[in-house]
Amino acid sequence: MANYIVSSNDPGQMGGSKAKEDIIKFAQEDGYVPFRIDPYQPNKLAKLYYTNIKMMKFFKNTHIDNVVLQYPIPSHYMIEKFVRRLKKKINGKFVIWIHDIQGLQSGSDDKKISWELDLFNSADILIVHNPKMKEWLSEQGVTTNKIVLEIFDYINPQPIQPSEPYERTICFAGNLFKSGFIQEINTSNSFVVYGSNMPKKHGKNTVYAGQYPPDELTAHLNQNYGLIWDGPSVETCEGTFGHYLLFNNPHKTSLYISSGIPIIIWDQAALAEFVSENNIGITVRNLSEIDQVLNGVNEKEYGQMKKNVSAMALRLRQGYYTHKALKQIS
């Protein structure tokens, strides 16, 4: 039996490939063999050679059972070539593990969405983020069997955050160009921001704390809550990036949880139900009411959330949800 996990090399992205790399490590624990595709070729000729010669060496393996393809791979041409050959060779299941649905990310790109939906329908199984993503795909005509991941695991080399004084402090980490709300949020509590492209305009209690690689960032997070929010407005998550929260699991959620930090999340986000059901944070309708909401959380209530999130942090660090999803492939 030979199971494979196929992924692309994603260089130059600040934390952009960490989710894929963590899944590869956990999949290897379950006996999966990694195979990497390099979509970043210097020219068209090199791309043709790589796709039709070097990439095809994968199929020289005498026996291929289950194959998990981590999507997206940033080349439609390479994906189509690989999948077409794979469908003729595979003995087990062809699984697509969805990290992002690019058509949803880019708004109303009907052509891109249509291509993705066709790809998803070509698989035997999809691993999707959450029930909202599963429902949306089904509504778009994707009939492939779907496994719900629930939350991304996260390998975190730093110690889980110990109990900090409860001062209702908040942190936010990410690429800040898509987080225009930072210019508008004005909380009486300390709001600490990490990442690139920090706007010059911000509230008086907003503090910029710099940019760090993912494995280093967690050593600097010592706030009481981690915020999940996107878009230009403090009233709701809107625009392309805000709308995407209706369907996806932001990887920064796993960053916060694996660090032992409870979550603040938009109450309409796809992950809001998971946060509430596991009592690992709070949901908010808008950021204008955040002081009022936080003032309603006492130390005892916060202590229970902290205990719950610390227990879940251990699960994420051990690959609990990855192993659970892979076990459902048969």
C-alpha positions as CSV (number, residue, x, y, z in Angstrom):
1,M,0.0,0.0,0.0
2,A,1.4,3.4,-1.0
3,N,-0.5,6.6,0.0
4,Y,0.8,10.0,-1.2
5,I,0.2,13.6,-0.2
6,V,0.9,16.0,-3.1
7,S,1.6,19.6,-2.4
8,S,3.2,22.6,-4.1
9,N,6.3,24.5,-3.0
10,D,5.0,28.0,-2.0
11,P,8.1,30.1,-1.5
12,G,8.1,33.7,-0.3
13,Q,4.8,33.7,1.5
14,M,4.9,34.9,5.1
15,G,3.3,31.8,6.7
16,G,1.5,31.1,3.5
17,S,2.7,27.5,3.3
18,K,2.7,26.6,7.0
19,A,-0.7,24.9,6.9
20,K,0.4,22.6,4.1
21,E,3.7,21.8,5.7
22,D,2.1,20.9,9.0
23,I,-0.4,18.6,7.2
24,I,2.5,16.9,5.4
25,K,4.2,16.2,8.7
26,F,1.1,14.8,10.3
27,A,0.2,12.8,7.2
28,Q,3.7,11.2,7.2
29,E,2.9,9.9,10.7
30,D,0.0,8.1,9.1
31,G,2.2,6.6,6.5
32,Y,1.7,9.1,3.6
33,V,4.6,9.8,1.3
34,P,5.2,13.4,0.3
35,F,5.4,14.5,-3.3
36,R,6.1,18.1,-4.2
37,I,5.2,20.0,-7.3
38,D,7.1,23.1,-8.2
39,P,4.8,25.5,-10.2
40,Y,7.3,28.4,-10.2
41,Q,9.2,27.7,-13.5
42,P,11.3,30.5,-15.1
43,N,9.6,30.4,-18.5
44,K,7.0,28.6,-20.6
45,L,9.4,26.1,-22.0
46,A,10.7,25.1,-18.6
47,K,7.1,24.8,-17.4
48,L,6.3,22.4,-20.2
49,Y,9.4,20.3,-19.6
50,Y,8.7,20.2,-15.8
51,T,5.0,19.3,-16.2
52,N,5.4,16.6,-18.9
53,I,8.7,15.1,-17.9
54,K,9.8,15.7,-14.3
55,M,6.3,15.8,-12.7
56,M,5.3,12.6,-14.6
57,K,8.0,10.7,-12.7
58,F,5.5,10.4,-9.9
59,F,3.6,7.9,-12.0
60,K,6.6,5.5,-12.3
61,N,5.6,4.3,-8.8
62,T,4.3,0.7,-9.3
63,H,1.4,1.0,-6.9
64,I,-0.5,4.2,-6.0
65,D,-3.4,3.9,-3.5
66,N,-4.9,7.0,-1.9
67,V,-3.6,10.4,-3.1
68,V,-4.3,13.6,-1.2
69,L,-3.8,16.7,-3.2
70,Q,-3.4,19.9,-1.2
71,Y,-5.2,22.6,-3.1
72,P,-4.5,25.2,-4.4
73,I,-1.5,24.6,-6.6
74,P,-0.9,27.8,-8.5
75,S,-1.0,26.3,-12.0
76,H,-4.2,25.1,-13.6
77,Y,-2.1,23.5,-16.4
78,M,-0.1,21.4,-14.0
79,I,-3.1,20.4,-11.9
80,E,-5.1,19.3,-15.0
81,K,-2.1,17.3,-16.4
82,F,-1.5,15.6,-13.0
83,V,-5.2,14.8,-12.3
84,R,-5.8,13.4,-15.8
85,R,-2.9,11.0,-15.5
86,L,-3.7,10.2,-11.9
87,K,-7.2,9.1,-12.7
88,K,-5.8,6.4,-15.0
89,K,-3.3,5.2,-12.5
90,I,-4.7,5.4,-9.0
91,N,-6.0,2.3,-7.2
92,G,-7.5,4.0,-4.2
93,K,-9.2,7.4,-3.6
94,F,-8.3,10.8,-5.1
95,V,-8.7,13.3,-2.3
96,I,-8.5,17.1,-2.6
97,W,-7.7,18.9,0.6
98,I,-9.1,22.4,0.2
99,H,-7.0,25.2,1.7
100,D,-8.6,28.0,-0.3
101,I,-11.3,28.3,-2.9
102,Q,-9.7,31.0,-5.1
103,G,-12.9,31.9,-6.9
104,L,-14.5,32.8,-3.6
105,Q,-11.4,34.8,-2.6
106,S,-11.5,36.8,-5.8
107,G,-15.2,37.8,-5.5
108,S,-17.3,37.2,-8.6
109,D,-14.8,35.4,-10.8
110,D,-17.3,33.0,-12.4
111,K,-14.7,31.5,-14.7
112,K,-12.3,30.6,-11.9
113,I,-15.2,29.3,-9.7
114,S,-16.4,27.1,-12.6
115,W,-13.0,25.6,-13.1
116,E,-12.6,24.9,-9.4
117,L,-16.0,23.3,-9.1
118,D,-15.2,21.0,-12.0
119,L,-11.9,20.0,-10.3
120,F,-13.7,19.3,-7.0
121,N,-16.2,17.1,-8.8
122,S,-13.4,15.1,-10.3
123,A,-12.2,14.0,-6.8
124,D,-13.6,11.0,-4.8
125,I,-13.4,12.9,-1.6
126,L,-13.0,16.6,-0.5
127,I,-11.7,17.7,2.8
128,V,-13.4,21.0,3.6
129,H,-13.0,23.5,6.3
130,N,-16.4,23.5,8.0
131,P,-20.1,22.8,7.5
132,K,-20.6,26.2,5.9
133,M,-18.1,25.5,3.2
134,K,-19.6,22.0,2.7
135,E,-23.0,23.5,2.3
136,W,-21.8,26.2,-0.2
137,L,-20.1,23.6,-2.4
138,S,-23.2,21.4,-2.4
139,E,-25.3,24.4,-3.4
140,Q,-22.9,25.0,-6.3
141,G,-23.4,21.4,-7.6
142,V,-20.4,19.7,-6.1
143,T,-21.6,16.1,-5.4
144,T,-18.3,14.7,-4.2
145,N,-18.3,13.2,-0.8
146,K,-17.0,15.7,1.8
147,I,-15.1,15.3,5.0
148,V,-15.4,18.3,7.4
149,L,-12.0,19.1,9.0
150,E,-13.4,21.5,11.7
151,I,-10.2,23.3,12.4
152,F,-6.6,23.3,11.0
153,D,-3.9,21.8,13.2
154,Y,-0.9,23.9,14.0
155,I,2.6,22.8,14.9
156,N,3.8,25.4,17.5
157,P,7.3,25.1,18.9
158,Q,6.7,27.7,21.6
159,P,5.3,26.9,25.1
160,I,1.5,27.3,25.5
161,Q,0.8,30.8,26.9
162,P,0.6,30.7,30.7
163,S,-2.2,32.5,32.5
164,E,-1.7,36.3,31.9
165,P,-3.3,39.0,34.0
166,Y,-6.8,39.5,32.7
167,E,-6.7,43.0,31.3
168,R,-9.0,42.3,28.2
169,T,-6.0,42.9,25.9
170,I,-6.4,41.8,22.2
171,C,-3.9,40.9,19.5
172,F,-4.3,40.6,15.7
173,A,-1.9,39.0,13.4
174,G,-1.8,38.9,9.6
175,N,-1.0,40.7,6.4
176,L,-2.6,44.0,7.2
177,F,-3.3,45.3,3.7
178,K,-6.6,43.5,3.8
179,S,-7.5,44.6,7.3
180,G,-8.6,48.2,6.8
181,F,-10.7,48.0,10.0
182,I,-7.4,48.6,11.9
183,Q,-7.7,52.2,10.9
184,E,-11.1,52.5,12.5
185,I,-11.1,50.3,15.6
186,N,-11.0,52.4,18.8
187,T,-11.1,50.3,21.9
188,S,-10.4,51.3,25.5
189,N,-8.4,48.0,25.8
190,S,-4.9,47.5,24.4
191,F,-5.1,46.3,20.8
192,V,-1.7,44.9,19.6
193,V,-1.1,44.3,15.9
194,Y,1.5,42.1,14.2
195,G,2.2,41.8,10.5
196,S,3.2,43.7,7.4
197,N,1.7,46.8,5.9
198,M,0.6,48.5,9.1
199,P,-1.5,51.6,8.3
200,K,-0.3,54.9,9.7
201,K,-3.8,55.9,10.9
202,H,-5.1,53.9,13.9
203,G,-6.7,54.3,17.3
204,K,-4.8,55.6,20.4
205,N,-4.8,52.2,22.1
206,T,-3.6,50.4,18.9
207,V,0.0,49.3,19.2
208,Y,2.1,48.0,16.3
209,A,4.4,45.2,17.5
210,G,6.2,44.3,14.3
211,Q,6.4,41.3,11.9
212,Y,7.7,37.8,12.7
213,P,7.9,34.4,11.0
214,P,5.1,32.1,12.1
215,D,7.3,30.0,14.4
216,E,8.7,33.1,16.2
217,L,5.4,35.1,16.3
218,T,3.8,32.8,18.9
219,A,6.6,33.7,21.4
220,H,5.4,37.3,21.3
221,L,1.7,36.8,21.8
222,N,0.9,37.5,25.4
223,Q,-2.5,39.1,25.0
224,N,-5.8,37.8,26.5
225,Y,-7.6,37.4,23.1
226,G,-6.8,36.9,19.4
227,L,-9.1,38.6,17.0
228,I,-10.5,37.1,13.8
229,W,-11.8,39.9,11.6
230,D,-11.3,41.1,8.0
231,G,-12.3,43.9,5.7
232,P,-12.4,47.7,5.9
233,S,-15.3,48.1,8.4
234,V,-15.6,47.7,12.2
235,E,-19.4,47.3,11.8
236,T,-19.3,44.0,9.9
237,C,-16.8,41.8,7.9
238,E,-17.4,43.1,4.3
239,G,-15.7,43.2,1.0
240,T,-14.0,40.2,-0.6
241,F,-11.8,39.3,2.4
242,G,-14.6,39.9,4.9
243,H,-17.1,37.9,2.9
244,Y,-14.6,35.0,2.7
245,L,-14.9,34.5,6.5
246,L,-18.5,33.2,5.9
247,F,-16.9,30.0,4.4
248,N,-13.2,29.5,5.4
249,N,-11.2,28.7,8.5
250,P,-8.6,31.4,8.8
251,H,-5.2,29.8,9.7
252,K,-4.6,32.5,12.3
253,T,-7.4,31.0,14.4
254,S,-5.2,27.9,14.8
255,L,-2.2,30.2,15.5
256,Y,-4.1,31.7,18.4
257,I,-5.5,28.5,19.7
258,S,-2.2,26.6,19.5
259,S,-0.7,29.4,21.5
260,G,-3.4,29.1,24.2
261,I,-5.2,32.3,23.4
262,P,-9.0,32.5,23.4
263,I,-10.7,33.9,20.3
264,I,-12.8,36.9,19.4
265,I,-14.6,36.3,16.1
266,W,-17.3,37.9,14.0
267,D,-20.6,36.1,14.9
268,Q,-21.4,35.4,11.2
269,A,-18.1,33.8,10.4
270,A,-18.1,30.1,9.5
271,L,-15.9,29.3,12.6
272,A,-18.1,31.2,15.0
273,E,-20.2,28.1,15.9
274,F,-17.0,26.1,16.5
275,V,-15.7,28.8,18.9
276,S,-19.0,28.9,20.8
277,E,-19.6,25.2,21.0
278,N,-16.1,24.6,22.4
279,N,-16.2,27.7,24.7
280,I,-12.8,28.8,23.4
281,G,-13.7,32.5,22.9
282,I,-16.5,34.9,22.2
283,T,-18.4,36.1,19.1
284,V,-19.2,39.7,18.4
285,R,-21.6,41.4,16.0
286,N,-19.3,44.4,15.4
287,L,-16.1,45.9,16.8
288,S,-17.9,49.0,17.9
289,E,-19.4,47.0,20.8
290,I,-16.2,45.1,21.7
291,D,-15.5,47.0,24.9
292,Q,-19.0,46.4,26.1
293,V,-18.8,42.7,25.3
294,L,-15.4,42.3,27.0
295,N,-16.6,44.1,30.1
296,G,-19.3,41.4,30.3
297,V,-16.7,38.6,30.6
298,N,-15.4,38.2,34.1
299,E,-12.2,36.5,35.2
300,K,-13.9,33.2,36.1
301,E,-15.6,33.0,32.7
302,Y,-12.3,33.9,31.0
303,G,-10.4,31.3,33.1
304,Q,-12.7,28.6,31.8
305,M,-12.2,29.7,28.1
306,K,-8.5,29.7,28.8
307,K,-8.6,26.2,30.2
308,N,-10.6,25.0,27.2
309,V,-8.3,26.6,24.6
310,S,-5.2,25.3,26.3
311,A,-6.6,21.7,26.0
312,M,-7.4,22.3,22.4
313,A,-3.9,23.7,21.8
314,L,-2.5,20.3,22.6
315,R,-4.8,18.7,20.1
316,L,-3.7,21.1,17.3
317,R,-0.1,20.6,18.1
318,Q,-0.5,16.8,17.9
319,G,-2.4,16.8,14.6
320,Y,-5.7,15.6,16.0
321,Y,-7.9,16.9,13.3
322,T,-5.6,16.0,10.5
323,H,-5.3,12.4,11.7
324,K,-9.1,12.3,12.2
325,A,-9.8,13.4,8.6
326,L,-7.2,11.0,7.1
327,K,-8.8,8.1,8.9
328,Q,-12.1,8.8,7.2
329,I,-10.5,8.1,3.7
330,S,-11.3,4.6,2.7
